[in-house]
Each structure stands twice: as structure tokens, then as C-alpha cells.
Amino acid sequence: MRYTLFLAGICSAAAAAFAQTPALTGSMFHPYEIKPQGRLVLNSGSLTFDTDAATVSGSVSGLRSTNGVLGISQSTNVELAVFCFNKIDLGSNVAVTVQGRRGLVLLSRSDLCLDTTIDVSATEPDPSDRYIPGRGGPGAEGGTNGVGFNSAPPPSDGGDGGPGGRDGKPNTAGVGYGAAPHVGKTSDGGGGGYGGAGGAGSGAGGVDYGMSSLEDLLGGSGGAGGHGGGHPSALGAGGGGGAVELVSAQNIVLGPEAEILADGSDGFGGSEVGSGGGSGGGILLAAQRIICAAGATVSAQGGDGAIVPPRKGAGGGGGGRIAFYSKDDYGAPGEGDETGLPAYVTVSGGTGRNNGQDGSFYDGPDSPVRPPGLVMIVF
């Protein structure tokens, strides 16, 4: 695959609107093409990244600006909230929260060091209310099963699992291009799909979609709720994982307590039938080198489908998609899809009546992100 990449100019920020920037390539953004907000260096404290407002709050007194920008993929199919810093170094005692509809992009002009958790996973369904399924993580896909995408930006219910059904209603389908479809009465839901297809329950699982290279940094999709016939015997399905991107013009260094998570959530079972798991989301890392200590985790796994004996149960969610761009090889030499994963990478499908298929791990070419002086890149 060949790309010719031109570094584009950046619009200036307006007081009441996002500044906007196009991706360098696909959904990858360049830290030298966006005005940095300062140095994000913390040993302790808390940070909240709001991807709807593109703001960061919490322990931010040392920053020049708390405002990020709106990132647009080259295809224009995906909107992301982009935050750029001269340096990022977050220790194990820093609590990071990500909220909002859009996926999160963190850019660093120097080394990006992480020893804490960045989590854009789906939430679990509410066990006390079958109408509250698992919610998709920030950046989860908001389209319709096999019909169309909706990630620019995702809707407020992007990647949500389907609710538990009763008496023919409500529609128990999940949300997202790979969402599992509605099931009929007395049926177990299927799992959502993304990097791998969702496992079938009584009904079908969701389809896989997108590219392993994450040229569109899409998130995951929701599973389908089970349908208990005339009884309120099914709970909500799992939601799809969100989307997160970390880019450094130098190195990404993951410490032993680092976790980058975009997992789908599990479907819940009621007294009679079970609901499907959500699919894993999308994670993109790009740097000159990606250095991971023992204990670090990068995960976009699918959620489990619920099994309610004596029925066979609901389907597991498909695994998500993870892509690395760096000088290093991960698995077989060269670039492309890898079957042997680094020990700290997980894209497994969730378990269930039928397990969700494993997702994809892509070992890309050298990162196209370089320090100043580079005008055009061809690879």
C-alpha cells in the first residue's frame, strides 16, 4: 500500500468553536501540526478528557490551554477529539477519565510515557433495569447493522448494546455497523462485531468491518439483547469498546502499570434468556519505537455473551482492532496482519454459545510522524 502524505495547515481556534485539523494520513494526527497545550507531566492527581467539548480538566494548572481540537480522518468518516502536548508523562498515581461521544487522540512532540490506565471500554449493563444496556465507550460506532456508519461524530448511543426484550418490544438490536440484530421471542442475543464477527446466539452475531490498519479509527458495536417472550426475563446486552490513539514524534514508553483499554462489555442474563457481548474497540499507537514493560496491557477484547441454563446462551462479542506503527516488528518480520501477538496485546473474542471471532493486530510500517523538517512522506 502506498501513501503520499502532505502536512496540512491548521485552522486557528475560535472562542465558541473547535479548531479543526485534518489527519496526516488515515486517522493519524501529527503533533507538530497542532499547537501544543503545554507539558502534561504528572506523578499523581486526576485528568478528565471530555471528547464532546474537547477539553481536559483536573490537575491541569501547568497547561497553557485546556482546549483540544476536532480531528477529521482523511475519509471524513470519523471525528476525534485531539489533544497535543510538548511532552506526556503520566505516572501510576494519575487517575484518567475519558468521557464523551468521540474517540480520544493524545499527541506528544517528545516521548509519551504512560504508567497508568486510559480506558475507553464500554460500560456494563444495569442489572436492575433491562432497558439500560451496556453503553458504548467514547468513539464507539453509531451506525446500523450492515447498513451504514455513523462516527462523524458518533451519536449519544453509539456502540450501545440492545435492551432486554418482552412482548415483542423494544427492538433488541445493538447500535453500530457491526451490531447484532434484533431477536424474536424467547431468544438469546448475538454478539457485536468489529475486528472479528460477533458470535451467534439464537439470532445472528454482528458483522466485522473496517480495516486492520485503522485508516478509519472506528470503535466497536453493541450486542443484541435477549428476548424473554412474555416475561421480563432478559437484561441488557454489552456495549462496544471505544477508540483511542497515542502518537509520539519520538517514543511511546508503557510502564508496568500501563493499561490502554477499549474492551467490549459482557451481556447479562435474566431468569430465562441471555444477551450478547459487545465487540472490542480500536487502538492505534504510532511512534519511532513502542517500548512496553512487563505488565503493560493493550486490550480491545470482546465481551462475553450470557448463558442462562438450560438454554445454550448468547453470542460473544468479536475482538476489536489494534494497530502499531513503529520501526519495530511485532511477530513476523515486515508489516501487515499478525497472527502471533505480543504478550501484552489482546484482541480476543468474547465467549458464549458461539464465541466472538478474534479481532486484528496490525504491524504497520515506520510511523510517518517525524520531527520538523519533513514536508512529504512516501511509503
Secondary structure, DSSP 8 states (H G I E B T S, - for coil): ---EEE-------BTTB--EEE-SBTTB--GGGS----EEEEEEEEEEEETTTTEEEES-TT-S--B-EEEE-TTS-BEEEEEEESEEEEEEEEEEEEESSSEEEEEESS-EEE-SEEE-------TT-TT------TT---SBTTTB--BSS--TTTT-----BBTTBS----SSTT------SSB------SSS----SSS------S-TT-SS----------B-TTS-----------EEEEEESSEEEE-TT-EEE-------B-SS-B-------EEEEESSEEEE-TT-EEE---------TTS---------EEEEESSS--SSSSSEE-SS--TTEE-----SSS-----EEEEESS-S--STT--EEE-
